[in-house]
């Protein structure tokens, strides 16, 4: 191999590394699911890709630094957008007074024995957002988030609203374990 070929290969690999680092810094972030708060949608130790710079919509799954432990990241589902009122009544979600289905919870609702909580309790206990957090509406620039495993999730009901600026990414893809490979719904 000539000196020119070696220099060309080093420059090519160096450029590739720079491009990958820039993508990692500005486009996507690999994240690990830790714990069972997103069951059945996501499982403990699942590895996912969160896209940065993407708009957050209702029911998207996002990752953010844990307000109670900034060395960890939480992964939760966006339930309330700025200006929304949130209420659960008889295991039913109401946003701004309108009833919403949560098909991502059907597996738990159809198989109550999979829930890690006392039998007979609803998946989501009744609450009104203003009773929990003292706010009638989700504040501007913030979100109300919940884990899918409602009986085993530290979410906005306990930690409060999540600032939009703290969202690290919108979880879109799963790559480990292989059985979970694909887009996150």
Rosetta blueprint (number, residue, H / E / L):
1 X L
2 X L
3 X H
4 X H
5 X H
6 X H
7 X H
8 X H
9 X H
10 X H
11 X H
12 X H
13 X H
14 X H
15 X H
16 X H
17 X H
18 X H
19 X H
20 X H
21 X H
22 X H
23 X H
24 X H
25 X H
26 X H
27 X L
28 X E
29 X E
30 X E
31 X E
32 X E
33 X L
34 X L
35 X L
36 X L
37 X L
38 X L
39 X L
40 X L
41 X L
42 X L
43 X L
44 X L
45 X L
46 X L
47 X E
48 X E
49 X E
50 X E
51 X E
52 X L
53 X L
54 X L
55 X L
56 X L
57 X L
58 X L
59 X L
60 X L
61 X E
62 X E
63 X E
64 X E
65 X E
66 X E
67 X L
68 X L
69 X E
70 X E
71 X E
72 X E
73 X E
74 X E
75 X E
76 X E
77 X E
78 X E
79 X E
80 X E
81 X L
82 X L
83 X L
84 X L
85 X L
86 X E
87 X E
88 X E
89 X E
90 X L
91 X L
92 X E
93 X E
94 X E
95 X E
96 X L
97 X L
98 X E
99 X E
100 X E
101 X L
102 X L
103 X H
104 X H
105 X H
106 X H
107 X H
108 X H
109 X H
110 X H
111 X L
112 X H
113 X H
114 X H
115 X L
116 X L
117 X L
118 X L
119 X L
120 X L
121 X L
122 X L
123 X L
124 X L
125 X L
126 X L
127 X E
128 X E
129 X H
130 X H
131 X H
132 X H
133 X H
134 X L
135 X L
136 X L
137 X L
138 X L
139 X L
140 X L
141 X L
142 X E
143 X E
144 X E
145 X E
146 X E
147 X L
148 X L
149 X L
150 X H
151 X H
152 X H
153 X L
154 X L
155 X L
156 X H
157 X H
158 X H
159 X H
160 X L
161 X L
162 X E
163 X E
164 X H
165 X H
166 X H
167 X E
168 X E
169 X E
170 X E
171 X E
172 X E
173 X E
174 X E
175 X E
176 X E
177 X L
178 X H
179 X H
180 X H
181 X L
182 X E
183 X E
184 X L
185 X L
